[in-house]
Amino acid sequence: MRPLLEIARERLRRRRVVAVMSGKGGVGKSVVAALAALARPGSALVDLDLEGMSAPRLFGLSGRLHEVGKEGIEPLEAGGVKVFSLGGIVGDRYVVLPGYGQAGAVEALLAFAKLGDSDPVVVDMPPGMGEELLALGRVADFLPVLVATPSRASYGVVKHLAEYLAEMGKRPAAVVLNMAYVDCGGSRIYPFGRGEDARRLAESVGAPVHEAPIDPSLEDYVGRIHEYRGPVADVVRRMVEGL
Amino acid sequence: MHEWSLALSLVQTLDRWALERGVQIRRVVLSVPSPAQLDVSILTEAFDALKRESRLEGARLDVKVRSPRYRCRACGYEFGQEEVDAQIGRLMGQYGEEYPLHLIPELLPTFVKCPRCGSHDIEAELSIKVDEVETA
């Protein structure tokens, strides 16, 4: 028996687990996950991008370590969100792990995270379809939120993820078409096209599409994402309300 | 302090397991890898404190600390704990109380290199497992 796997399952059993995923890297999963957690007071954000660890950077928590008490890992908190990340275990250094190490890290983080009454639990997934995805599937019945950009390069990867999820009996709850357009004096410019493939994919699985703009000001909020009130946050908030 | 959260997880998991089967637990054998540097006396003290009013109330916890065998997937070198101890010692010195393998021993390849080729691509059985449960 693996007690950490069992306890991780038990701790997540009665909570909604929203997994922000893509398959593709660089599409804005971590920003969407952070804004999704911020959109719902009482949320927790679990960073399962074990090698990327973007969540602490977005919230300005880099280098801070989790305290570990008698009941588990104490969260790092910012903007009312409880953040759990491997970055809070290893500090400011790289993480390189074979699959079994990733599995152990996912299970331990979810088993020991002191979630309290947090609900929902938003999970920031890594790019790719590796061990973290399998491990989350072992632990929790999650609600997938897919993030894509209008680029065809993004679509191909997201399509494979959607196909895998369908085989697992999971339907994406929403598709965020990120970096879709630029607002130019009230009119929308779509520099990468309209993302028709991604829209068709969303339609085929019955998931609503939420189109998020490129907002250059977002860069100023890296390190204080909890203070960001711009248009991307509005889109993500609407997405979360619809889950 | 992590020994308490581990003991809590163990008691909660096994209590539910025993409840589902309608049994009481008499003995639990927990196997932990030595790089976790878990304090066995704190772990058993925590277990004994937390098991009260559960289906483990009369249970004894035996902790087996095992020294893993390692294999480098890059060069194929196989080695024992003694060839890793110096690296573990430096890591403990660097992190102190926050020693990361205490919480997640499977993180070992992030911190430890193959003593022969220097690769982090190291294979070992590092999980915390229940080896045996005796019931009544």
Interface residues (C-beta under 8 A of the other chain):
Chain A: M1 R2 P3 L4 E6 I7 E10 L65 V68 G69 K70 E71 G72 I73 L86 I89 V90 G91 R93 Y94 V95 V96 L97 P98 Y100 G101 A103 G104 A105 A108 L109 A111 F112
Chain B: M1 H2 W4 S5 L8 S9 L10 Q12 T13 L14 R16 W17 L30 A46 R73 Y95 E98 P100 L103 I104 P105 E106 L107 L108 P109 T110 H120 D121 I122 E123 L126 S127 I128 K129 V130 V133
